[in-house]
Amino acid sequence: MGVVVSRRQAIFAYGSLLSLASAERTLGRPVEHAAPARLPGWRRRWSQARDNRRSEKTFARAEDGAVPPWCLGLNLERGAGPGPNGALLELSEPELERLDAREIRYDRLEITDAIAIEGGRRFTRVFTFVAKPESFAPSPPPGAVILASYFRAIEAAFEALGPDQLEVFRETTGPPPVEVVECVLLLDEIPAGNPRDW
């Protein structure tokens, strides 16, 4: 009889997936952080752009109803240094595929050999998400904004992750490069379980 090898896999969450409430809405089950982690040799930037007028969800400014042309999201890019902080979420193969459907402007990338796990569980494979080429914006497009609900959820998730994690997030990300604005959902064709708040 052959030996059964346990294959454990995880996602390195470095933005909105770090929010347990958000991940739980997508996966339909309770979620916990398996371990804090860093990704050396990478950097985190506001370099993913969503066409706010032509995607599955459109947001308008709460104050005047104006529709920003672009919404920025966090992204990972190769770069020097200790790397961005975040945490691992342990997932099954079907759950990884569910996150692929959520992160539609990102490609899933294996980073097993690069991740630095700060204690906790070990995994056979570790993945993360990086912006698809067509969603990558090295500089913010004209009129781009960051949704305040997205920004708040990310900062709250890092604050909940542990002492100093929010400060490390800010140090390894830098300030928002565009205005952070309060918006409301105007139109949507959002798949079930995908975020509706940003």
Secondary structure in CASP SS format (residue, H / E / C, confidence):
PFRMAT SS
TARGET T0000
AUTHOR 0000-0000-0000
METHOD secondary structure of the structure
MODEL  1
M C 1.00
G C 1.00
V C 1.00
V C 1.00
V C 1.00
S C 1.00
R C 1.00
R C 1.00
Q E 1.00
A E 1.00
I E 1.00
F E 1.00
A E 1.00
Y C 1.00
G C 1.00
S H 1.00
L H 1.00
L H 1.00
S C 1.00
L H 1.00
A H 1.00
S H 1.00
A H 1.00
E H 1.00
R H 1.00
T H 1.00
L H 1.00
G C 1.00
R C 1.00
P C 1.00
V C 1.00
E C 1.00
H C 1.00
A C 1.00
A E 1.00
P E 1.00
A E 1.00
R E 1.00
L C 1.00
P C 1.00
G C 1.00
W E 1.00
R E 1.00
R E 1.00
R E 1.00
W E 1.00
S E 1.00
Q E 1.00
A E 1.00
R E 1.00
D E 1.00
N C 1.00
R C 1.00
R C 1.00
S C 1.00
E C 1.00
K E 1.00
T E 1.00
F E 1.00
A E 1.00
R E 1.00
A C 1.00
E C 1.00
D C 1.00
G C 1.00
A C 1.00
V C 1.00
P C 1.00
P C 1.00
W E 1.00
C E 1.00
L E 1.00
G E 1.00
L E 1.00
N E 1.00
L E 1.00
E E 1.00
R E 1.00
G C 1.00
A C 1.00
G C 1.00
P C 1.00
G C 1.00
P C 1.00
N E 1.00
G E 1.00
A E 1.00
L E 1.00
L E 1.00
E E 1.00
L E 1.00
S C 1.00
E H 1.00
P H 1.00
E H 1.00
L H 1.00
E H 1.00
R H 1.00
L H 1.00
D H 1.00
A H 1.00
R H 1.00
E C 1.00
I C 1.00
R C 1.00
Y E 1.00
D E 1.00
R E 1.00
L E 1.00
E E 1.00
I C 1.00
T C 1.00
D C 1.00
A C 1.00
I C 1.00
A E 1.00
I E 1.00
E C 1.00
G C 1.00
G C 1.00
R C 1.00
R C 1.00
F C 1.00
T C 1.00
R E 1.00
V E 1.00
F E 1.00
T E 1.00
F E 1.00
V E 1.00
A E 1.00
K C 1.00
P H 1.00
E H 1.00
S H 1.00
F E 1.00
A C 1.00
P C 1.00
S C 1.00
P C 1.00
P C 1.00
P C 1.00
G C 1.00
A E 1.00
V E 1.00
I E 1.00
L E 1.00
A H 1.00
S H 1.00
Y H 1.00
F H 1.00
R H 1.00
A H 1.00
I H 1.00
E H 1.00
A H 1.00
A H 1.00
F H 1.00
E H 1.00
A H 1.00
L H 1.00
G C 1.00
P C 1.00
D C 1.00
Q H 1.00
L H 1.00
E H 1.00
V H 1.00
F H 1.00
R H 1.00
E H 1.00
T H 1.00
T H 1.00
G C 1.00
P C 1.00
P C 1.00
P C 1.00
V C 1.00
E C 1.00
V E 1.00
V E 1.00
E C 1.00
C E 1.00
V E 1.00
L E 1.00
L E 1.00
L E 1.00
D E 1.00
E C 1.00
I C 1.00
P C 1.00
A C 1.00
G C 1.00
N C 1.00
P C 1.00
R C 1.00
D C 1.00
W C 1.00
END
